[in-house]
Amino acid sequence: LKTALLDQRTIAGLGNIYSDEIAFRAGLRHDHRTDALTPSEVAALHAAMVEVLDAAIRAGGSSLSDGQYVDVDGRAGTFQHEHAVFARAGEPCGRCGRTIERVRFAGRSTHLCPGCQV
């Protein structure tokens, strides 16, 4: 799933942060096979994409501690304060309380909740 979300030929514009947040909201693991998605999982994935991207746009994007992202007016975004899993490894999940994990997958850091994502 994460590989497909990051593939710019599949969906343009999604990066590591938003793919982790989308997978979490959809309740799907990063390593879920896309050819095994059920119609309800596809619907959940689509809804999560719309929700995450809408919230991120309203918040002006995610500006992390590295300070690399600012908008055209030089303002930092605030969506990083709404991240449910990204960069929250070791913290409790806001939904189920289990510890957010960080794993390596396809050469990228991936953040997930082992309780909420199947």
Secondary structure, 3 states (H helix, E strand, C coil): CHHHHHCCCCCCCCCHHHHHHHHHHHCCCCCCCHHHCCHHHHHHHHHHHHHHHHHHHHCCCCCCCCCCCCCCCCCCCCHHHHCCCCCCCCCECCCCCCECEEEEECCEEEEECCCCCC
